[in-house]
Amino acid sequence: MFTANRGRLALIGAVAVGAVVALAGCASGDPLGSGSSSSAESSTLVVGSQDYYSNEIIAEIYAQALEADGFTVDRQFRIGQREVYLPDITSGKIDVFPEYTGDLLQVLDDTATSGTPDAVYSALTKALPSGLQALDRADASDQNTWTVTKAFADKYNLTDIASLKNVTEPITVGGNSELETRPYGPTALSDKYGIVTAGFKPVEDGGGPLTVKALEDGDIQLANIYTASPAFDSGNLVALEDPDGLFFPSNVVPIVSAKVDDKAAAVLNKVNAALTADTLVALNAQSVNDQLAADKIATEWLKKENLI
């Protein structure tokens, strides 16, 4: 199903690039700087998050649950996208990070194939570098989609990704800048489906309100929006079906370092057992629609679930 050595060689390259970037950025301050080597710091669990509101909410939930059980937590949130933070995870600078099974597997092993959520999770556990562990995956997922407006879908009778060939006008693609080189990005549309796009427009909010507005305003015609986005509740967007498995199942999963002992792992697994697909959409809605801070969202949910 996949070749772990090849994936790890690719990851080593990513780590090397990350190291160069980290050295170049020392003058502006490293959010994961080594600091002192005190025993207090050595017992502290560093919890990180992507530069993505939904991921930050999950990271805050993990952090508060750990703190409630007596652990000391250092929050390193909004680090960036996977190309930026992955070297810090593999080097041990981050101890707990909410990840997504399928997306991470595709980075670690470029020969991996899609499958059921359980199969993808199993493949991920084998592809992880030494020193890292995937704890229990949640039912909650936040998968990539290719999304269009309902009006655009109706105009061209769009149902699945392949049906984009029905479109007779230029298709501008929008999403985070990293999307342009991801394995399911514009190149995959061309190689797999013969769909030639008119260009790529970076919209750096992780499929959030700016991306939705760009779609609705016609600045872009096709966007990468995640399935847990509350924007789908409006009925104005259509996530195109993916029968060919271009996007892998991507369930929420904590990726942890060797510093995470059995007690901490049990805390995180208990949280993930309660984190359902509907729950994640509801939590995201509190951020996007109600403009609540991640820490407030996390506290209210953890109390509701009797987890703190």
C-alpha positions as CSV (number, residue, x, y, z in Angstrom):
1,M,0.0,0.0,0.0
2,F,2.8,2.3,0.7
3,T,6.6,2.5,1.0
4,A,7.6,3.8,4.3
5,N,11.3,4.4,3.4
6,R,10.4,6.6,0.5
7,G,8.0,8.6,2.6
8,R,10.6,9.0,5.4
9,L,13.3,10.1,2.9
10,A,10.9,12.8,1.7
11,L,10.3,13.8,5.3
12,I,14.0,14.0,6.1
13,G,14.2,16.5,3.2
14,A,11.4,18.5,4.7
15,V,13.1,18.5,8.0
16,A,16.3,19.8,6.5
17,V,14.4,22.6,4.7
18,G,12.7,23.4,7.9
19,A,16.0,23.7,9.7
20,V,17.3,26.2,7.2
21,V,14.1,28.2,7.5
22,A,14.4,28.1,11.2
23,L,18.0,29.4,11.2
24,A,17.1,32.1,8.7
25,G,14.3,33.3,11.0
26,C,16.2,33.5,14.2
27,A,16.5,37.2,14.0
28,S,12.8,37.6,14.2
29,G,12.3,35.2,17.0
30,D,11.5,31.5,17.0
31,P,8.1,30.7,18.6
32,L,9.5,27.2,19.4
33,G,12.9,28.5,20.6
34,S,14.8,26.2,23.0
35,G,14.9,28.7,25.9
36,S,16.2,27.4,29.1
37,S,16.8,23.7,29.8
38,S,15.3,23.7,33.3
39,S,13.6,20.6,34.7
40,A,10.3,22.5,34.7
41,E,10.5,22.9,30.9
42,S,11.6,19.3,30.4
43,S,8.3,18.2,32.0
44,T,6.2,20.6,30.1
45,L,4.1,19.3,27.1
46,V,4.2,21.6,24.1
47,V,0.9,21.6,22.3
48,G,0.9,23.1,18.8
49,S,-1.7,24.0,16.2
50,Q,-1.9,24.9,12.5
51,D,-2.7,28.4,11.4
52,Y,-6.3,27.4,11.1
53,Y,-9.1,28.3,13.4
54,S,-10.6,24.8,13.6
55,N,-7.2,23.2,14.4
56,E,-6.6,25.8,17.1
57,I,-9.9,24.9,18.8
58,I,-8.9,21.2,18.9
59,A,-5.4,22.1,20.2
60,E,-7.0,24.2,22.9
61,I,-9.3,21.4,23.9
62,Y,-6.3,19.1,24.2
63,A,-4.3,21.7,26.2
64,Q,-7.1,22.4,28.7
65,A,-7.9,18.7,29.2
66,L,-4.2,18.0,29.9
67,E,-4.0,20.9,32.3
68,A,-7.1,19.7,34.1
69,D,-5.4,16.4,34.7
70,G,-2.3,18.1,36.2
71,F,0.0,18.5,33.2
72,T,1.9,21.7,32.5
73,V,1.2,22.9,28.9
74,D,3.1,25.3,26.7
75,R,0.8,26.5,23.9
76,Q,2.4,27.1,20.5
77,F,-0.6,27.8,18.3
78,R,-1.1,29.2,14.8
79,I,2.4,28.0,13.8
80,G,1.5,27.7,10.1
81,Q,0.7,25.0,7.6
82,R,2.1,21.5,7.5
83,E,5.2,22.5,5.5
84,V,6.2,24.8,8.3
85,Y,5.3,22.9,11.5
86,L,6.1,19.3,10.5
87,P,9.8,19.6,11.0
88,D,9.2,20.8,14.5
89,I,7.0,17.8,15.3
90,T,9.6,15.3,13.9
91,S,12.4,17.0,15.7
92,G,10.6,16.7,19.1
93,K,10.0,20.5,19.6
94,I,6.2,19.8,19.8
95,D,4.7,17.0,21.9
96,V,1.0,17.1,21.0
97,F,-0.4,18.2,17.7
98,P,-4.0,17.6,16.3
99,E,-3.5,16.2,12.8
100,Y,-5.7,14.7,10.1
101,T,-5.0,11.1,9.2
102,G,-5.3,11.1,5.4
103,D,-3.6,14.5,4.8
104,L,-0.6,13.6,7.0
105,L,-0.3,10.1,5.4
106,Q,0.0,11.7,1.9
107,V,2.8,13.9,3.1
108,L,4.7,11.0,4.8
109,D,4.2,8.5,2.0
110,D,3.7,9.7,-1.6
111,T,2.9,6.2,-2.7
112,A,0.0,5.7,-0.3
113,T,-3.5,5.0,-1.6
114,S,-6.8,5.9,-0.1
115,G,-9.1,3.5,1.7
116,T,-11.4,3.3,4.7
117,P,-10.8,5.6,7.6
118,D,-9.5,2.6,9.6
119,A,-7.1,1.6,6.7
120,V,-5.8,5.1,6.3
121,Y,-5.2,5.4,10.1
122,S,-3.4,2.0,10.1
123,A,-1.2,3.1,7.3
124,L,-0.4,6.4,9.1
125,T,0.7,4.6,12.2
126,K,3.2,2.6,10.2
127,A,4.5,5.6,8.2
128,L,5.2,7.8,11.2
129,P,8.9,8.5,11.9
130,S,10.5,6.9,15.0
131,G,9.7,8.8,18.2
132,L,6.2,9.8,17.1
133,Q,2.9,8.0,17.8
134,A,-0.7,8.4,16.6
135,L,-3.2,8.1,19.4
136,D,-6.8,7.1,18.9
137,R,-8.4,8.8,15.9
138,A,-11.7,10.7,16.5
139,D,-14.9,10.2,14.6
140,A,-14.6,13.8,13.7
141,S,-13.0,14.6,10.3
142,D,-12.2,17.7,8.4
143,Q,-11.6,16.5,4.9
144,N,-10.5,18.5,1.9
145,T,-13.1,19.1,-0.8
146,W,-13.3,20.8,-4.2
147,T,-16.2,23.2,-3.7
148,V,-18.3,25.4,-5.9
149,T,-21.3,27.7,-5.4
150,K,-24.7,26.1,-5.8
151,A,-25.4,28.5,-8.7
152,F,-22.2,27.3,-10.5
153,A,-23.1,23.7,-9.9
154,D,-26.6,24.1,-11.2
155,K,-25.4,26.0,-14.3
156,Y,-23.0,23.2,-15.4
157,N,-24.8,20.2,-13.8
158,L,-21.8,19.6,-11.5
159,T,-22.1,16.6,-9.2
160,D,-18.6,15.2,-8.7
161,I,-15.0,16.3,-9.4
162,A,-14.9,14.8,-12.9
163,S,-18.0,16.7,-13.9
164,L,-16.0,19.9,-13.9
165,K,-15.2,19.0,-17.5
166,N,-18.7,20.3,-18.2
167,V,-17.6,23.9,-17.4
168,T,-17.1,26.1,-20.5
169,E,-15.7,29.2,-18.8
170,P,-12.3,29.7,-17.2
171,I,-12.0,28.1,-13.7
172,T,-9.8,30.0,-11.2
173,V,-8.8,27.9,-8.2
174,G,-8.6,29.4,-4.7
175,G,-7.1,28.2,-1.5
176,N,-4.0,28.4,0.8
177,S,-0.9,28.9,-1.2
178,E,0.3,25.4,-0.2
179,L,-2.6,23.9,-2.1
180,E,-0.9,24.7,-5.4
181,T,1.6,21.9,-4.8
182,R,-0.5,19.4,-2.8
183,P,-1.1,16.0,-4.3
184,Y,-4.8,16.7,-4.7
185,G,-4.2,20.3,-6.0
186,P,-4.7,21.8,-9.5
187,T,-2.1,19.5,-11.0
188,A,-4.1,16.5,-9.9
189,L,-7.2,18.0,-11.6
190,S,-5.3,18.1,-14.8
191,D,-3.5,14.8,-14.6
192,K,-6.3,12.7,-13.3
193,Y,-9.3,14.3,-14.9
194,G,-8.0,16.4,-17.8
195,I,-9.4,19.6,-16.2
196,V,-7.2,22.6,-17.1
197,T,-7.7,25.5,-14.8
198,A,-7.2,29.2,-15.6
199,G,-4.9,30.0,-12.7
200,F,-4.5,29.9,-9.0
201,K,-5.4,32.6,-6.5
202,P,-4.1,32.3,-2.9
203,V,-6.7,32.9,-0.3
204,E,-5.0,32.4,3.0
205,D,-7.7,31.6,5.5
206,G,-7.9,27.9,5.4
207,G,-11.2,27.7,3.5
208,G,-12.8,30.2,5.8
209,P,-15.0,33.3,5.2
210,L,-12.5,35.0,2.8
211,T,-12.5,31.9,0.6
212,V,-16.3,31.6,0.7
213,K,-16.6,35.3,-0.2
214,A,-14.2,34.9,-3.1
215,L,-16.4,32.0,-4.4
216,E,-19.6,33.9,-4.0
217,D,-18.2,37.1,-5.6
218,G,-16.9,35.1,-8.6
219,D,-13.2,35.9,-8.0
220,I,-12.6,32.2,-8.0
221,Q,-14.8,29.4,-9.2
222,L,-13.4,26.4,-7.4
223,A,-12.2,26.3,-3.8
224,N,-10.6,24.0,-1.3
225,I,-13.0,24.1,1.7
226,Y,-13.0,21.6,4.6
227,T,-16.0,19.4,5.3
228,A,-16.4,20.7,8.9
229,S,-16.8,24.2,7.8
230,P,-20.1,25.8,9.0
231,A,-20.3,27.6,5.6
232,F,-22.0,24.5,4.1
233,D,-25.0,25.0,6.4
234,S,-26.0,28.0,4.3
235,G,-26.9,25.8,1.3
236,N,-25.1,28.1,-1.0
237,L,-22.1,25.8,-1.5
238,V,-21.7,22.4,-3.0
239,A,-18.8,20.1,-2.2
240,L,-18.3,18.0,-5.3
241,E,-18.4,14.2,-4.7
242,D,-15.1,12.3,-4.8
243,P,-15.8,8.8,-5.9
244,D,-12.2,8.3,-7.0
245,G,-10.7,9.0,-3.6
246,L,-8.7,12.0,-4.6
247,F,-9.0,13.1,-1.0
248,F,-8.1,10.6,1.7
249,P,-10.3,10.2,4.8
250,S,-8.9,12.7,7.3
251,N,-10.0,12.0,10.8
252,V,-8.7,14.1,13.7
253,V,-5.8,12.3,15.4
254,P,-3.3,13.5,18.1
255,I,0.3,13.0,16.9
256,V,2.5,12.9,20.1
257,S,6.1,12.6,21.1
258,A,7.7,10.2,23.5
259,K,7.2,12.7,26.3
260,V,3.5,11.9,26.2
261,D,3.1,9.1,28.8
262,D,0.2,6.7,29.3
263,K,-1.6,9.1,31.6
264,A,-1.5,11.9,29.1
265,A,-2.4,9.6,26.2
266,A,-5.4,8.4,28.1
267,V,-6.6,12.1,28.6
268,L,-6.3,12.8,24.8
269,N,-7.9,9.5,23.8
270,K,-10.9,10.3,26.1
271,V,-11.3,13.7,24.4
272,N,-11.1,12.2,21.0
273,A,-13.7,9.6,21.8
274,A,-16.1,12.4,22.4
275,L,-15.2,14.4,19.3
276,T,-17.7,13.6,16.7
277,A,-18.2,15.0,13.2
278,D,-21.3,17.0,14.2
279,T,-19.4,18.3,17.2
280,L,-16.6,19.7,15.2
281,V,-19.0,21.5,12.9
282,A,-20.7,23.0,15.9
283,L,-17.5,24.1,17.5
284,N,-16.3,25.7,14.2
285,A,-19.7,27.5,13.9
286,Q,-19.0,29.1,17.3
287,S,-15.8,30.5,16.0
288,V,-16.9,31.6,12.5
289,N,-20.5,32.7,13.3
290,D,-20.4,33.7,16.9
291,Q,-16.8,35.0,16.9
292,L,-15.9,33.2,20.1
293,A,-12.3,32.7,21.1
294,A,-10.8,29.2,20.9
295,D,-10.2,29.0,24.7
296,K,-13.8,29.9,25.5
297,I,-15.2,27.4,23.0
298,A,-12.9,24.7,24.4
299,T,-13.8,25.3,28.0
300,E,-17.6,25.2,27.4
301,W,-17.4,22.0,25.4
302,L,-15.1,20.2,27.8
303,K,-17.4,21.1,30.7
304,K,-20.5,20.0,28.7
305,E,-18.8,16.6,28.1
306,N,-17.7,16.3,31.7
307,L,-14.1,16.1,30.6
308,I,-12.9,18.8,33.0
